[in-house]
Amino acid sequence: MSRGSRPCANQSIDVSRYGYLRATSMNYELTAAQLVRALRGQRSCAELSRRIGYRSNIVHRWESRRSWPTAARFLQVHRKLRPKAPIWLETFFHALPEWAAAHEPTSSAAVAAFLRHLRGKTPVLRIAELAQRNRYSVARWLSGAAEPKLPDFLRLVDVMSRRLPDLIAAFEDPRRVPSVSRAWERLELARHAGYDLPWSHAVLRALELRGMPQGRVLQRNWIARRLGITPEQVSDALELLQRSAQVRRTPRGYRVLEVMSIDTGQYPERARALKIAWLETALQRLKTNTPGRFGYSVFAVSKATLLELHNLHLQYVRAMQLLIARSTPNECVGLYCSQLLDLGEEGPG
């Protein structure tokens, strides 16, 4: 295979700062209680408890944070109350992952497989440290030997993916869950900023670089040189980043408010346009002989091997994300593009 040839991932994720190495201050018990409350809707706690097969008022206990359902039990309750809703795994990943076929989506086995997928190759000890949970408990949850309660499930998803608002959105409108509603609104603003102006993500990353000068004009020109774009493009990106609450303008220049993990696959057509934009950027840099890794390989393999290559690439992407998250100091903005496809298959239309 040519040097620089890269397969493609199943998801469109801004991997520039894959945030599972950063701790979080969210109150997961409160979020779990609010999620149950949103699911209950207009029913009383007692009515919903009877509906899901309990003689006691278990829903009141969940909402008052005196006891918790397991993650699988919550999924089963959600499915019973929302039978026509999309499968939560499909909503989160935008397409069912291959391993999902082996598990009932509301089962404890599916929960464990999902958590293992998010974990990738991150050491259990590191996850336990970030989640502030016993490493033996975390290992048992990941293996499926034990079932996490709903708050711990939310906690693990947050520390391993930083996509908790996206998970909540797979069950309920996040605006109905007060503890994540503001984070969801900011995430949506950031997501659409990336769709509307792809270079805004690169400019945001450039603001994190070491050696950034002070002063808005100096910063604008410095970023333009570092990214190989015009100062006008930088100005447009900075304006959009301010409107989407990702950047604040100060007397000394622009400051990043918060680094978020952004899943750009939420809206498939816009995500496709975003991929095209970055592929075109990579193509333009190749045409101008910009240093980097560019390559290709055309080969004949079995369908099973092509699937293995896809899975191998996912492992590579996770290892790359781990390196990115660990990397200090920030000295350059990288662009990663890849393609892996069957040349004999054509898309719709």
Secondary structure, 3 states (H helix, E strand, C coil): CCCCCCCCCCCCECHHHCHHHCCCCCCHHHHHHHHHHHHHCCCCHHHHHHHCCCCCCHHHHHHCCCCCCEHHHHHHHHHHHCCCCCCHHHHHHCCCCHHHHHCCCCCHHHHHHHHHHHHCCCCHHHHHHHHCCCHHHHHHHHHCCCCCEHHHHHHHHHHHHCCHHHHHHCCCCHHHCHHHHHHHHHHHHHHHHHHHCCHHHHHHHHCCCCCCCCCHHHHHHHHHHHHCCCHHHHHHHHHHHHHCCCEEEECCEEEECCCCCCECCCCHHHHHHHHHHHHHHHHHHHHCCCCCCCCCCCCCCCHHHHHHHHHHHHHHHHHHHHHHHHCCCCCCCCCCCCCCCCCCCCCCC
